[in-house]
C-alpha cells in the first residue's frame, strides 16, 4: 500500500478544503432529505437510497480530488457504504425512525442527513488523506471511531463538527504506516469500549 507524502501545511489546507466541501454537501443533503419528510414513509426511504449515488459517491470522489487521487468507480464504493451504514445509524436510529412520520419527518430527516453526510465525509477524508487505496478492513473501525469522536448527542439539534478538531484528526495520522494507523485506531477504540 502506497502512503502519500505531504507536508503538514498542505495536509492542513486539504483538510480545511474537505471540511468546507462536507459542510456544503451536508446543507444540500439536509434540504433534499428534509423535503422527503413531508410525505414520510416510503418516500423518505427512496430518497435515502437515491442520495448514495447522487450525494455520497460524488462527495467521496471530490474529497479524493482534493488529495490528488483518482476517482473510484461506484461499484467499488457502494459495497463499502452499505457495510458502514449500520454504524452511522447507531446513535441516530430514533431520529431516522421519526423521519418516516409525515410532516414531523422534515426536521428529523434534515438532522439525519447532516449527521450522515458529516460522518461519511469525515471517513472519506480520513481515508483519502492517507492512501490511494481503500483499506476495507479498517473502514468500519474508522467509522466507529468517528462516531465516538463526533457524537450526535442531542436528538433535537445537529451540532456541526468543530473545524479544528476535524483538521487535527485528519492531519495527525497522515505520516503513520498502515500498521501504525490500524494500531492507533484500535487503541483509540479501546478507550470508548
C-alpha positions in Angstrom: 0.0 0.0 0.0 1.5 3.3 -1.0 1.3 6.1 1.5 1.3 9.7 0.3 3.9 12.1 1.4 2.8 15.6 2.2 4.0 18.4 4.4 1.8 19.5 7.4 0.8 22.8 5.8 -0.5 21.1 2.6 -2.3 18.5 4.7 -4.0 21.2 6.8 -5.1 23.1 3.6 -6.5 19.9 2.2 -8.3 19.1 5.4 -9.8 22.6 5.5 -11.0 22.2 1.9 -12.6 18.9 2.7 -14.3 20.5 5.8 -15.9 23.2 3.6 -17.0 20.7 1.0 -18.6 18.4 3.6 -20.4 21.4 5.1 -21.8 22.4 1.8 -22.9 18.9 0.9 -24.5 18.4 4.4 -26.6 21.5 3.9 -27.8 20.4 0.5 -28.5 16.9 1.6 -30.5 18.1 4.6 -32.7 20.1 2.3 -33.3 17.2 0.0 -33.9 14.7 2.8 -36.0 17.2 4.8 -38.4 17.6 1.9 -38.8 13.8 1.8 -40.1 14.0 5.3 -43.2 15.9 4.2 -44.7 12.6 2.8 -42.9 10.3 5.2 -42.5 6.6 4.6 -41.8 5.1 2.0 -40.8 8.3 0.1 -38.0 9.1 2.6 -36.6 5.6 2.1 -36.5 6.2 -1.6 -34.6 9.4 -1.1 -32.2 7.7 1.4 -31.3 5.2 -1.4 -31.1 8.0 -4.1 -28.6 10.1 -2.2 -26.0 7.3 -2.2 -25.1 7.8 -5.9 -26.1 11.5 -6.0 -24.5 12.9 -2.8 -22.2 10.4 -1.1 -20.4 8.8 -4.1 -19.6 12.3 -5.6 -18.6 13.6 -2.2 -16.0 10.8 -1.8 -14.6 11.4 -5.3 -14.5 15.2 -4.7 -12.5 14.6 -1.5 -10.2 12.3 -3.4 -9.6 15.0 -5.9 -8.6 17.4 -3.0 -6.0 14.8 -2.2 -4.9 14.4 -5.8 -6.3 10.9 -6.0 -8.1 9.2 -8.9 -11.8 8.8 -8.7 -13.2 5.5 -7.5 -16.0 3.9 -9.5 -19.3 3.4 -7.7 -19.1 -0.4 -8.0 -16.1 -0.3 -5.6 -17.7 2.4 -3.3 -21.3 1.2 -2.8 -20.4 -2.1 -1.0 -18.2 -0.2 1.4 -21.0 2.4 2.1 -23.5 -0.4 2.7 -21.1 -2.1 5.1 -20.8 1.1 7.3 -24.4 2.3 7.2 -25.4 0.4 10.4 -22.5 2.1 12.2 -23.7 5.5 11.1 -27.2 4.9 12.4 -26.2 3.6 15.8 -27.0 6.8 17.7 -29.4 8.4 15.3 -31.8 5.5 14.8 -34.7 7.2 16.7 -34.2 10.3 14.5 -34.3 8.2 11.4 -37.5 6.4 12.6 -39.2 9.8 13.3 -38.2 10.9 9.8 -40.7 8.4 8.5 -43.6 10.2 10.1 -45.3 12.6 7.6 -44.6 16.3 8.3 -42.8 15.7 11.6 -40.2 13.8 9.5 -39.0 17.0 7.8 -37.0 18.1 10.8 -35.6 14.7 11.7 -34.7 13.8 8.2 -32.7 17.0 7.9 -30.8 16.2 11.2 -30.1 12.7 10.0 -28.9 13.9 6.6 -26.5 16.3 8.1 -25.2 13.7 10.5 -24.7 11.1 7.8 -23.1 13.5 5.4 -20.6 14.7 8.0 -19.7 11.2 9.2 -19.2 9.9 5.7 -17.3 13.0 4.7 -15.0 12.7 7.7 -14.5 9.0 6.9 -13.7 9.8 3.2 -11.3 12.5 4.3 -9.7 10.3 7.0 -9.0 7.6 4.4 -8.1 9.8 1.5 -5.6 11.8 3.5 -3.5 8.6 4.0 -3.6 6.4 0.9 -4.8 6.0 -2.6 -6.3 2.6 -1.8 -9.4 1.9 0.4 -8.2 -0.3 3.2 -11.5 -2.2 3.6 -10.6 -3.9 6.8 -10.3 -0.7 8.8 -13.3 1.2 7.2 -15.8 0.1 9.8 -13.4 0.7 12.7 -12.6 4.2 11.3 -16.4 4.9 11.1 -16.9 3.8 14.6 -14.1 6.0 15.9 -15.5 9.0 14.0 -18.9 8.3 15.6 -17.3 8.3 19.0 -15.2 11.4 18.4 -18.1 13.4 16.9 -21.3 12.1 18.5 -24.8 13.3 17.7 -25.7 13.7 21.4 -28.6 16.0 21.1 -31.6 14.4 19.4 -33.4 17.7 18.5 -30.3 19.6 17.4 -27.5 18.9 15.0 -24.0 20.2 16.0 -21.6 20.8 13.2 -18.2 19.2 14.0 -15.5 21.6 15.2 -13.2 22.6 12.4 -10.0 22.5 14.5 -10.9 19.0 15.9 -11.7 17.8 12.4 -8.4 19.0 10.9 -6.4 17.7 13.9 -7.9 14.2 13.4 -7.1 14.2 9.7 -3.6 15.7 9.8 -2.3 13.7 12.8 -2.4 10.3 11.1 -1.0 11.2 7.6 2.6 10.0 8.2 1.8 6.8 10.0 2.5 3.4 8.3 -0.6 1.3 7.7 0.2 -0.9 10.7 0.7 2.1 13.0 -2.5 3.6 11.7 -4.5 0.4 12.4 -3.0 0.1 15.9 -3.8 3.7 16.7 -7.4 3.2 15.7 -7.7 0.0 17.8 -6.1 1.7 20.8 -8.4 4.7 20.5 -11.5 2.4 20.2 -10.5 0.7 23.5 -10.9 4.0 25.3 -14.6 4.1 24.2 -15.5 0.4 24.7 
